[in-house]
């Protein structure tokens, strides 16, 4: 048999094999009609279970009757209005602090903690991922050990430590523990181990060949880090930063224990103060409106950066 005939025969066999694989794959992907219907029903039930509480909270926020407790599943309340939102924005609690001031305090903690934790975390993660130094394994075990501790276990040591930093000069009295700066430092100490561990896991998936090629071209270690590693690590940085922002935005226990002045209250602290004793005196319309306004900024951030967040969560699951 001549060479062209041999190549033609081989090509036909390869094409038949590929066609058979495609047919087998398409047959494997097809589900019976009954299983498809069952899957759709299960997915619809899950969607309903997740969305129903959210829809109910929205309907409670629009209810003008100021009920002490819900009286039924009224998804569209009679006489729906935005009065609860107006009252919450004007004066969310009985304390003399506005919703804007509460949001600014929460924003300071959220942005400050996430930026510092990611900035330090990416440098430490790069050192753990690429550099070899004495005590590297011990330090990684220490980071993992701190990460496994519940955050409540470190509150008392942080309270005592930060309470030592006091400045009293004439009428000026500053206590680091009882300030937003102290709360931010406490939140950073809780977020930093996770940032290091999460970013290191992502940096381990970046091929070292890219850095070696940059080094051959004359790039220094700092240039490799800034111009090669950082651009490739943007999805992981986005995920870590968003989770840090979310943790700082919703932080409650640290703020409740550290802060003593009402002007330093955050949204989470104000939301908790709206719940009356045994929830009997709670204005559920305002509580629901406050909850929605509380969750809205985080939701907007998520949808704006959804592409980077989903990419950062998905990438790194397969190494190589």
N, C-alpha and C positions, 0 to 999 in steps of 0.2 A: 504494500500500500504506500502511495507517495506521501510526502510530507504535507502538502496542502490537504489531501483527503483525510490524513490523520488529524490535522488541526480542526477540520470541519466536523469530524465525528466527535472529537473531544468537546467542541463548542456545543454541539447538540446535546450531549450528555449533561454538560454543565447547565445549559438553559433548562433542560427538563428537571434537573435537581432543584434549581432555584424556583421554578414554577411549582414544583411539588411542595417545597418549603413554604412558599407564600400561601398556597391553598391550605396546607395544614395549619399555618398560623391564623388564617382567616376563619377556618373552621373552629379552632380553639377559642378564638375571641368571641364567637357567636354563642349566646346563651339561649336556652329555651325560653319561649314566650312566658311561661308561668314563672320562671325564675326572674325574668326581667321585671314582670309586674310586681313580684314580691319585693325585689330590690328597690323599686321606685316607691312602694308603699312605706318601706322601712326608712328610706331617705326623707320622705315627706313627714313622717312622724318625728324624726330627729329634728328636722327644720322647724316644725311646729313647736316642739318642746323648747328649742333654743329661742325662737322669736317671740313666743307668747308672753313670757315675763317682760320682755322689752316693750312690747306693744301695750301691755297693761300699765307699765310705769308711765308711758307717754300719755295714756288716757287718764290716769290719776292726776298727772300734772295739769291737764286741761279741765279738770272738774272744778267748777266754781263753788261747790257746796262746802268746801273745807271740812270734809268728813274726818271724824276722829279715827275711823277705821273703815276699810272698804266694805261696802254693803252688797257687793255682787260683781259679776263679771261684765261690767259695763265698759266695753271697749270704746264706745263712742258716748261719752257722758252727756247728759242733757245740758244745754246752755254752755257748751265748751268755750273757754276763753283763755287768754294768756295772762290773766291777772296774777297768777302764782309766780310766773317768771318775773313780772315787773316788781312784785314785792320782794322776791329773793334778791334781785339785782340791787334794789334800793337799800334794803336792810335785811340781810339773811338771818341774823340772830339778834338777840336783845342787847348784845355788846356793841359798843360804838366803833365798828369797823365795817367797811363796805365790801361788797363782793369783789370789786376790782382790786382792793388792797389784799384780800385773801388770795386772789389768783396770782398777784405779783409775788407774794411770799412763796407760794407753792412753785411758781416758775423759777424763782431764784434757786431754790433747793434742787429742783429737777434739772435745770440746765447746768448749774454748777457741779453737781455730783456726777452727772453723765459725762460732761466734757473732761473733768479731771480724771475720772476713773478710766475712760477710754484712752486719754493721752498717756497716762502712766502705764496702763495695761498693755497697749500696743508695743511700747518700748520694752517692757519686761517680757512680754510674750515673744518678741523677736530674739531677745537674749537667750531665753530658755529653748527656743526652737532651733537657733542657728549656732550659738556660741557654746563652747565647752570650757567650763571653769570649775574650780574646786567648790564642792558643796552644791552643785546644780541639782542633783537628785534629792538631796535633803531639803532644799528650799522648795522644790516642787511638791514634795510630800507635805511640807508645812502649809503651802498654799491650798492644797487639797483638803488638809485637815481643817483649816479655818473655813473653807467653803462648806464643809459638811456640818459645821456648827450652826444651830439655829441662831438667827440674829438677836433674839431676846437674851441669849446667853452672854452677849458682849455689851449689853446696854449698861449694866451696873458698873463694870470697869471703865467704860467710856464716860459715864456720868461723873465718877470720882476723878478721873484723869483731867477732863476738861474743866471741872469745877475748880481746879488748882490755879487756872489762869484768870486772875482778877486784876483789874486796873482801877485804882481809886486816886483821882487827882482833883482835889477841890470838889466841885459839884459833879464832876464826871465820874461815873461808876460803870464799869463794863465787866461783865462776867461772860467768858467765852462759852460756857455751858448753856447759859440762858439766852443765847442769841441764835439768829439764823445761820451765822457762820459756824457755830458749834454743831448745830443740827446737820449742816451740810457735810462737815468733816466726819461726823458719825455715820452718815449715810454712805459717804465715800469708802470708809473702812469696811462697810458691809458689801459694797458693790465691786471693790477692786479685785478680790480673789476670783470672783466669777469672770470678770473681764479678762484677767490674765489667762485663766484656764480655757475660756472659750476662744479667745484670739489665738492662743498657742495651737489649739487643735486645728484651726483654719490655716495658720501659717505652715503647719506641717504638711499640708496638702499641696502647697506651692512648689513646683519643681525647682530644685537647686541649680539646674542647668542654666536657668535664666540669670541667676546671680553670678554664676561662674562666667557666663558670656560677658556680662557687664564688667566683671573684674578683669577679664582679658582685654577689654577695650580701654582699661585704665581708670575705671570708676572706683572710688574709695568705698569703705564700708558704709559711711554715712550717705553717700550718694546712692548706693545700691538700696539702702533702706528707704530713702525718700522718693527715688524715681522709679524703682522697680517693685519693691514689696508693698509700699503703701497704696499705689493705684490698684494693685491686684487684690488688696485686702479690704477694699471699700465695702463690699457686701457684708463681710463679717463686722466691720466697724459700724455699719449702719444698724445691724441687728443688736449689737452690744450697746450702742448708744441709745437706741430706742428702748430697750429693756431697762437701761439705767434711768432714762427719763421717766419711764412709767413707774419705776420703783420710787424715785424721788417725788414724783407728782402725787402719788397715793400714800406716801409715808405718814403713818399716824402715831404709832407707839412712841417713837423717838421724840416727835414734836410734843406729844402729850406729857412726857416725863421731863423734857428739858426746858421747854418754853414756859415762862411765867407771865409775860406781858401780853396783853390782848393784841397789841399792835403787831406782834409777831405770829399771830395765829395763821394757820393755813386752811385750805378748803376742806381737807379731811377732818381736821379738828372741829371746824364750824359745822360740818355735816353731822358729826356725831353729837354735837351739842343740841341739835334740833330735835333729838329723840327725847321725849319726856319720860318721866318715871313710869316704868312698866308699859311704855308706849301708849299710855292713855291720853296724854295731852299733845301728842304729836299731830302737827298739821301735815297730813299726808300729801296734800296737793303741793305745798311748798317743798316738802321733803323730796318728792319725785322730781319737781322742777329743778331743784338744786342738784340732784343726782345726775340729771341729764346734762346740765351745764358743766358739771364736774367732769363727766366722761367725754364731752364733746371735743376739747382740744386734743386729747390723746387719739381719738378716732380720726380727726382731721390729719394729724401727723402720720398716722398709719396709712391712710389712703393716699396721701401725697407721696410717701416713700415706699409704697407697697412693692414696687418692682425690685428695689434694692433689698427690702426685708425678706421677700420670698426667695430671692436668689441667694441671700446669705444663709437662710435656713436650709435650703435644698442642697447647696454646694457644700462639699466636705463630707457628705454622707458616703460618697464613693471615692476612695483614694487611688491616685495613680493617673 
